Amino acid sequence: MIRFSAVHQFSICMYEGDGISNSAFFTRKLLTRMGIESRIYAGVVDPRVEDRVLSYREYVPGKDQLLLIHHGLGNGYENWLFSLPDTRSMVYHNISPARFFDSSVMHERIAIGRTQLVTWQKDVQSAIAVSNFNRKDLLKAGYTADRVRTIPLLVDLEEIRNQPFSQDIVEKYAGELVVLFVGNFAPHKSHEDLIDCFYYFLQMWDRPARLVLVGGKADSRREALQRYISRRGLADFVLLTGRVSSRELYGWYRVADIYLSMSEHEGFGIPLVEAAVFDTPVVAFDAAAVSDTLGEGGLLVQTKDLRLVAALLFRLAKDESLRQVVLSAQQKNLARFEADLLQDQLADFLKNIA
């Protein structure tokens, strides 16, 4: 039996389309289905989600409540959080290594987040890791195994399947082979590797093809990538979309023939699952949590020899039997992320909080 009168959530910020924000919305959906009162609070609230999120200043504390604290970067609200009488648990989304960033501000926020991962042990009752990779991070930080559960509270498969999508994108690019990647312009996403791989792929492929890089932020890096694309002679073959709406995103997933990731760090890798939902075969570099997320689905590559990766893309594009094997494995892997199973796992976690 769950002993809490309510289970609320807190995140530093809540934005439309953000991974942690979507995780919080999905978690609230599961809690509501369980008949548990649940609200989401944040320090910064995007106007586009303010109908679903409250300011932390509106939080009403209670000793019989549980507060789930989403953690993925340095948190400036810890004094307030740990002054509350509520029971607290962490939902850990991973903190990217500082070596991937040039910004001193990011280095500081990462360092603070890492320190808090350790110091918060005395202030949180337990922790949810959204991947086994993140669970290992928590164990390295000193959490005992009995206090940490892996529950991938990230991807609402039901909502994704039922989302409206851009028919215009599907119709416009249906005649091309589309290789897709979704992710912001952070350096560890390795966009240059994607561009180079596609360059080698085009040396083998004799029909219309396009690399589509969906994502936003870091305008200076986008400009650098655009120059890189031009130097490779790929201006007519690579599309940087910038930030897109959910309708556009799901249009791209539907029209994509292959999802390719050369990212060197993923705490989970939500697009890997989203691509599988739309029967887009995944090829991904085996880094951080990627193998955990793909399970037996997708094709993992252990190399950054991009000519070899391009040859794999070529075979996947040509060999329908290989494609079907990959898609079948991906569909089986999706069962791990179905809402009913995750709801049961969350309920069990809540029941066992002392």
C-alpha positions as CSV (number, residue, x, y, z in Angstrom):
1,M,0.0,0.0,0.0
2,I,1.3,3.5,-0.9
3,R,1.4,5.6,2.2
4,F,1.7,9.0,0.6
5,S,-1.3,11.3,0.3
6,A,0.3,12.9,-2.8
7,V,3.3,12.5,-5.0
8,H,4.5,15.7,-6.5
9,Q,7.5,16.6,-8.7
10,F,10.0,19.4,-9.0
11,S,12.4,20.3,-11.8
12,I,14.6,23.3,-12.2
13,C,12.8,24.3,-15.3
14,M,9.9,22.9,-17.4
15,Y,9.9,23.5,-21.2
16,E,7.9,22.3,-24.1
17,G,9.5,19.4,-25.8
18,D,12.3,19.0,-23.2
19,G,13.3,15.4,-22.2
20,I,13.1,15.9,-18.4
21,S,9.8,17.9,-18.8
22,N,8.3,15.1,-20.9
23,S,9.4,12.6,-18.2
24,A,7.7,14.6,-15.5
25,F,4.5,14.8,-17.6
26,F,4.6,11.1,-18.2
27,T,5.2,10.3,-14.6
28,R,2.3,12.4,-13.5
29,K,0.1,10.6,-16.0
30,L,1.1,7.3,-14.4
31,L,0.5,8.6,-10.9
32,T,-2.9,9.9,-11.8
33,R,-3.8,6.6,-13.3
34,M,-2.9,5.1,-10.0
35,G,-5.3,7.4,-8.2
36,I,-2.5,9.5,-6.6
37,E,-2.7,13.3,-6.4
38,S,0.2,14.7,-8.3
39,R,1.3,18.1,-9.5
40,I,4.5,19.4,-11.1
41,Y,6.4,22.4,-9.8
42,A,9.4,24.2,-11.3
43,G,11.7,27.2,-10.8
44,V,11.3,28.4,-14.3
45,V,8.1,27.6,-16.3
46,D,7.9,28.0,-20.1
47,P,4.7,29.9,-20.9
48,R,3.8,27.0,-23.3
49,V,3.4,24.6,-20.4
50,E,2.2,26.9,-17.7
51,D,-1.3,25.3,-17.9
52,R,0.3,22.1,-16.6
53,V,3.1,23.4,-14.3
54,L,3.1,25.5,-11.1
55,S,5.8,27.8,-9.8
56,Y,7.7,26.3,-6.8
57,R,6.5,29.3,-4.8
58,E,3.0,27.7,-4.9
59,Y,4.2,24.5,-3.3
60,V,2.3,23.5,-0.2
61,P,4.5,21.1,1.8
62,G,3.3,18.2,3.8
63,K,4.9,15.4,5.9
64,D,2.7,12.8,4.3
65,Q,3.7,13.8,0.8
66,L,6.5,12.5,-1.5
67,L,8.5,14.9,-3.7
68,L,10.3,13.5,-6.7
69,I,13.2,15.8,-7.6
70,H,14.4,15.6,-11.2
71,H,18.2,15.9,-11.4
72,G,20.3,16.5,-14.4
73,L,22.4,19.6,-13.7
74,G,23.4,21.9,-10.8
75,N,20.3,22.7,-8.8
76,G,20.1,26.2,-7.2
77,Y,17.0,25.4,-5.2
78,E,18.5,22.8,-2.9
79,N,18.2,25.0,0.3
80,W,14.4,25.3,-0.3
81,L,14.0,21.6,-1.3
82,F,15.7,20.3,1.8
83,S,13.9,22.7,4.1
84,L,10.6,20.9,3.3
85,P,9.1,18.4,5.6
86,D,8.2,16.1,2.7
87,T,9.8,12.8,2.0
88,R,12.1,13.2,-1.0
89,S,13.3,11.0,-3.8
90,M,15.5,11.8,-6.8
91,V,14.8,11.0,-10.4
92,Y,18.3,11.0,-12.0
93,H,18.5,11.8,-15.7
94,N,22.3,11.8,-16.0
95,I,24.9,14.7,-16.1
96,S,26.9,15.0,-19.3
97,P,30.7,15.1,-18.8
98,A,32.2,18.6,-18.7
99,R,34.8,17.6,-21.4
100,F,32.1,17.9,-24.0
101,F,31.5,21.7,-23.3
102,D,33.7,24.8,-23.8
103,S,31.5,27.0,-21.6
104,S,32.8,27.8,-18.1
105,V,29.2,28.3,-17.0
106,M,28.3,24.8,-18.1
107,H,31.4,23.4,-16.4
108,E,30.3,25.1,-13.2
109,R,26.8,23.8,-13.4
110,I,28.0,20.3,-14.2
111,A,30.4,20.4,-11.2
112,I,27.7,21.5,-8.9
113,G,25.3,18.8,-10.2
114,R,28.0,16.1,-9.7
115,T,28.7,17.4,-6.1
116,Q,25.0,17.4,-5.3
117,L,24.6,13.8,-6.6
118,V,26.9,12.8,-3.7
119,T,25.8,15.3,-1.0
120,W,22.1,14.7,-1.5
121,Q,22.3,11.1,-0.3
122,K,21.5,12.2,3.2
123,D,18.5,14.2,2.1
124,V,16.8,11.9,-0.4
125,Q,15.1,8.7,0.8
126,S,15.7,6.8,-2.5
127,A,16.4,7.3,-6.2
128,I,15.0,6.4,-9.6
129,A,17.5,6.0,-12.4
130,V,16.0,6.3,-15.9
131,S,18.6,3.9,-17.3
132,N,20.9,1.2,-15.9
133,F,23.8,3.4,-17.1
134,N,22.5,6.1,-14.7
135,R,22.0,3.6,-11.9
136,K,25.7,2.8,-12.2
137,D,26.4,6.5,-11.9
138,L,24.4,6.6,-8.6
139,L,26.2,3.6,-7.2
140,K,29.6,5.1,-8.0
141,A,28.4,8.2,-6.2
142,G,27.8,6.1,-3.1
143,Y,24.2,5.2,-3.2
144,T,23.5,1.7,-2.0
145,A,21.8,-0.7,-4.4
146,D,18.7,-1.1,-2.2
147,R,18.0,2.7,-2.6
148,V,18.1,2.8,-6.4
149,R,15.6,1.5,-8.9
150,T,15.9,1.7,-12.7
151,I,12.6,2.8,-14.2
152,P,12.7,4.4,-17.7
153,L,10.0,7.1,-17.0
154,L,10.7,8.9,-20.2
155,V,8.7,7.9,-23.2
156,D,4.9,7.9,-23.4
157,L,4.5,5.4,-26.2
158,E,0.7,5.8,-26.3
159,E,1.0,9.6,-26.7
160,I,3.7,9.3,-29.3
161,R,1.7,6.9,-31.4
162,N,-1.4,9.1,-31.3
163,Q,0.3,12.5,-32.0
164,P,-0.7,14.4,-35.1
165,F,2.1,14.7,-37.7
166,S,3.0,16.8,-40.6
167,Q,1.7,15.2,-43.8
168,D,3.5,17.9,-45.8
169,I,6.9,16.5,-44.6
170,V,5.9,12.9,-45.4
171,E,4.7,13.8,-48.9
172,K,7.6,16.1,-49.7
173,Y,10.4,13.7,-48.8
174,A,8.7,10.4,-49.6
175,G,10.7,10.0,-52.8
176,E,14.1,10.3,-51.1
177,L,16.0,8.0,-48.7
178,V,16.0,10.0,-45.5
179,V,18.6,9.4,-42.8
180,L,17.5,11.2,-39.6
181,F,19.1,12.3,-36.3
182,V,17.3,14.2,-33.5
183,G,19.3,16.1,-30.9
184,N,20.5,19.5,-29.9
185,F,23.8,21.0,-31.1
186,A,25.8,19.9,-28.1
187,P,29.3,18.8,-29.2
188,H,28.9,15.2,-27.9
189,K,26.1,14.6,-30.3
190,S,28.9,14.3,-33.0
191,H,27.1,16.0,-35.9
192,E,30.3,16.1,-37.9
193,D,30.5,12.3,-37.7
194,L,26.9,12.1,-39.1
195,I,27.8,14.5,-41.9
196,D,31.0,12.6,-42.8
197,C,29.2,9.2,-42.6
198,F,26.5,10.5,-45.0
199,Y,29.2,11.8,-47.3
200,Y,30.7,8.3,-47.6
201,F,27.2,6.8,-48.0
202,L,26.5,9.0,-51.0
203,Q,29.5,7.6,-52.7
204,M,27.7,4.2,-52.8
205,W,24.1,5.3,-53.2
206,D,22.7,6.1,-56.6
207,R,19.2,7.5,-55.8
208,P,18.0,10.7,-54.1
209,A,19.0,10.8,-50.4
210,R,19.0,13.4,-47.6
211,L,20.5,13.7,-44.1
212,V,18.1,15.5,-41.8
213,L,19.4,16.9,-38.5
214,V,16.6,17.9,-36.3
215,G,17.4,20.1,-33.3
216,G,18.0,23.6,-32.1
217,K,20.0,25.9,-29.7
218,A,23.7,26.9,-29.9
219,D,23.4,29.2,-33.0
220,S,27.2,29.5,-33.2
221,R,27.6,25.8,-33.5
222,R,24.8,25.5,-36.1
223,E,26.6,28.1,-38.2
224,A,29.8,26.1,-37.9
225,L,28.0,22.9,-38.9
226,Q,26.5,24.7,-41.9
227,R,30.0,25.7,-43.0
228,Y,31.2,22.1,-42.5
229,I,28.4,20.9,-44.7
230,S,29.4,23.3,-47.4
231,R,33.0,22.3,-47.3
232,R,31.9,18.7,-47.8
233,G,29.9,19.7,-50.8
234,L,26.7,18.6,-49.2
235,A,24.6,21.8,-49.1
236,D,22.0,20.2,-51.3
237,F,21.9,17.0,-49.3
238,V,21.9,17.9,-45.6
239,L,19.1,19.7,-43.9
240,L,19.5,21.5,-40.5
241,T,15.9,22.0,-39.5
242,G,16.4,24.0,-36.3
243,R,13.8,23.6,-33.6
244,V,10.6,21.9,-34.8
245,S,7.1,21.5,-33.6
246,S,5.9,18.1,-32.4
247,R,3.9,17.7,-35.6
248,E,7.0,18.3,-37.7
249,L,9.1,15.9,-35.5
250,Y,6.6,13.1,-35.9
251,G,6.5,13.8,-39.6
252,W,10.3,13.3,-39.8
253,Y,10.1,10.1,-37.9
254,R,7.5,8.7,-40.2
255,V,9.3,9.6,-43.4
256,A,12.8,8.5,-42.2
257,D,14.3,5.3,-43.6
258,I,17.1,5.1,-41.1
259,Y,17.8,6.7,-37.8
260,L,21.6,7.3,-37.3
261,S,23.3,8.3,-34.0
262,M,27.0,8.8,-33.6
263,S,26.5,10.5,-30.2
264,E,29.3,9.9,-27.7
265,H,27.2,10.4,-24.6
266,E,23.5,9.6,-23.9
267,G,22.0,9.2,-20.4
268,F,19.2,7.4,-22.2
269,G,18.6,8.5,-25.8
270,I,14.8,9.1,-26.1
271,P,15.0,9.5,-30.0
272,L,16.3,5.9,-30.2
273,V,13.0,4.7,-28.8
274,E,10.9,7.2,-30.7
275,A,12.4,6.0,-34.0
276,A,11.5,2.4,-33.1
277,V,7.9,3.4,-32.5
278,F,7.6,4.5,-36.1
279,D,9.5,1.4,-37.5
280,T,12.6,3.3,-38.4
281,P,15.6,1.1,-38.1
282,V,18.3,2.5,-35.7
283,V,22.0,2.4,-36.2
284,A,23.9,3.9,-33.2
285,F,27.4,4.2,-31.8
286,D,27.7,2.2,-28.7
287,A,28.3,4.9,-26.1
288,A,27.0,5.4,-22.5
289,A,23.4,4.3,-22.2
290,V,22.7,3.6,-25.8
291,S,23.0,-0.2,-25.5
292,D,20.8,-0.2,-22.4
293,T,18.1,1.7,-24.3
294,L,18.3,-0.3,-27.6
295,G,18.4,-3.7,-25.8
296,E,18.2,-6.3,-28.5
297,G,16.9,-3.8,-31.0
298,G,18.7,-1.7,-33.5
299,L,22.3,-2.1,-34.8
300,L,25.1,-1.0,-32.5
301,V,28.4,0.0,-34.0
302,Q,31.6,-0.1,-32.0
303,T,33.7,2.0,-34.4
304,K,34.0,5.5,-35.6
305,D,35.4,4.3,-38.9
306,L,32.7,6.2,-40.8
307,R,33.3,4.4,-44.1
308,L,32.4,1.1,-42.4
309,V,29.3,2.7,-40.8
310,A,28.3,4.1,-44.2
311,A,28.6,0.6,-45.7
312,L,26.3,-0.6,-42.9
313,L,23.8,2.1,-43.8
314,F,24.0,1.0,-47.5
315,R,23.3,-2.6,-46.6
316,L,20.4,-1.7,-44.4
317,A,18.9,0.5,-47.1
318,K,19.3,-2.3,-49.7
319,D,18.6,-5.5,-47.7
320,E,14.9,-5.8,-46.8
321,S,15.4,-9.0,-44.9
322,L,18.0,-7.3,-42.6
323,R,15.7,-4.3,-42.2
324,Q,12.8,-6.6,-41.1
325,V,15.1,-8.4,-38.6
326,V,16.1,-5.1,-37.0
327,L,12.5,-3.8,-36.9
328,S,11.2,-7.0,-35.3
329,A,13.8,-6.7,-32.6
330,Q,13.0,-3.1,-32.0
331,Q,9.3,-3.8,-31.6
332,K,10.1,-6.5,-29.0
333,N,12.4,-4.0,-27.1
334,L,9.5,-1.4,-27.0
335,A,7.6,-3.7,-24.6
336,R,10.0,-2.5,-21.8
337,F,8.6,1.0,-22.2
338,E,4.9,0.3,-22.2
339,A,2.9,2.4,-19.7
340,D,1.3,-0.5,-17.9
341,L,4.6,-2.1,-17.1
342,L,6.2,1.2,-16.0
343,Q,3.2,2.0,-13.9
344,D,3.6,-1.3,-12.0
345,Q,7.3,-0.6,-11.5
346,L,6.6,2.9,-10.2
347,A,3.9,1.6,-7.8
348,D,6.3,-1.0,-6.5
349,F,8.9,1.7,-6.0
350,L,6.5,3.8,-4.0
351,K,5.3,0.9,-1.8
352,N,8.9,0.2,-0.8
353,I,9.9,3.6,0.4
354,A,10.4,3.3,4.1
